[in-house]
Amino acid sequence: MLITHELLPKSKLLENVQILVVDNDQDSQDMYAYLLESCGATVTTLGSIKDALGWLNQCIPAILICEMRYRGESVYPLIQHVRSLSSISGREIPILIISTCLVKNLAQQLTVQVESYLLKPIDVGHFIDRVWALTLNVNPYPSRLRDGVVKPEMAEISPQVADVS
């Protein structure tokens, strides 16, 4: 059993980390929010790519957690917008994709790389560990666009697809 899973109710591993969760399933949104908030994170949940793109005009999350499949919407504009915000702010915004899409099919469907991927149904401890690991590479920065410093040079993004062990 994972250490963070054992400490979940009293842990503040993700204290003050702003996380955006975009999933078209309300139960998944609620579960992710509960788990992440119990670890101290500030969580915003949205049910569509369109809503997420609108929200990103006001705030910059430390991490994006996103479902891969949406009826009538593509996840790619959201991923591209987050990558653009990373370049503008000069700080990486890791992306965790959570989906029912099998890993072998994901390689064919996902034409952009992301920092991490989990297959539904998720293991609670593994989910928290993965999110926490993504925060280790994130520097604290303002969550509002107007508070950030825009750097003229483009930040190099070196995304990697994490294992799904």
N, C-alpha and C positions, 0 to 999 in steps of 0.2 A: 504494500500500500504506500502511496506517495505521501511524503511529509506534509505537503500543503493540503492534501485532502484531509489528513488527520487534524490539522489546525484550522481548517476553513472557517468555522463559526467565529473564532476569535482573532483571526489573522488580519493584518493590515498591510499585506504584501503590495497592494496596488493603491495605497493611500494617495489621494489627490491626482490620480491618473485619469485623464479625460478619454473615454472610450466611446466610439460610435459603433453601434450594432445595427446592421441593416439586414433584416430577414423578413420575408413575406409571410412567415408563420408566427402568429401572435404568441403561441405557447413557447416557441423557441426564444423569441424576444424576451418574454417574461423570465424564463429560466436563466438566460445569459445575464440579464440585468440583476437578478437575485444573487447569482453566484459572484459576479464581479463586485457588486455593491457590498456584499458581505466581506469582501477583501479590501474595502475602502475606496474602490474606484468610483468616479462620477460617470454615470452611464446615460447615454441618450440612445433610445431605440426608435427606429423608423422602419416602415413596412414597404417602402418603394425606393427605387433608384432616384426617381424624380424628387422625392422629399429629401433624400440624402444630399443630392446636389444643391438643393436650396439651402439646407442647413449649413453646408460647407461654405456658403457665401458669408456666413456670420462667425463661424468658429472653426478652429483647426484641432482635430483630436490628436491624441498621442498615438492611438492605435485605431485601425478600422477592422472590425470583424464583420464579415459579409457572407451571405448565402451566394452560391454561384448561379443558381437557376431562378429565373423570374419569368412569369408568363407575360409576354408582350413587352418586356424590357430587357435590355442587355446590361450586364454588369461592367462592361468595358469602359463606358464613359465615366463611371464612378472611379474605377481604378486609375484611369488616365488623369482625372481631376485631382485625385489624391497625390499622384506622382508629380503633377504640376505644382501643387501646394508645397510638396517636399522641396522642390527646386527653388521656389520663391522664398520660402522661409529658411532654406539652408539646413533643414533638419529632416531626418528620415521619419516617415510615418509608416510603420510596418503594417502590412495587410495580412490578416488571417482569414483564409477562405474556409468556410464550413459548409459541407454539402453532402448530398447522398450520392453524388457522382463518384464512381470508383476511380482509384488513382490511375489505372491504365487508360481509362476514358478521359480523365482530366488532362493528361498530357496532350491529347488530341484536341480537346475543346478549349483549353486555356492557352491562348496565344501570347500572354504576358506572364512573366514570372512574379510570384508573390513570396513573401518571407516564410509563410507557413500555411499548412493545409491540414484540416481534420475531417474525418469521415463521420457522418451522423449514423447512428446515435453516438454522441460523444461520451467519453469517460470524464466525469466531473474533475477528478484530480489531474488528469492529463491536460484537460482544458485550461485549468488555472495555471498549471506549470508552464504551458505553452505561452499563455498571455504574459505571465510574469517574465519568462525568458525574453520575450520581445521587448519588454520595458527596459531590460538591462542595457540595450543598445540605444535607448532614446534619452536625449538630454532634455532637461526641463526647459520649457519655453512657453510663451504666452498662448492661451487658448483662443484669444480673439485676434482676428486679422489686423485690426487697427493697432494692436499692441506689439506686433511683430516687426522685426527688422527685415527689410527686403534686401537681399544680396543680388548684385547684378550678375555675378557669375552663376552658372548652372551647377548645382550640386550633383556630383556623380552618384548615380543610384546603382547599387550592386545587389539586385534582388537574388534570392536563392529559394529554391523549392525545398522545403524541409521534409524530412521523412515522416511517414505516418505510422510510426511504430507505437 
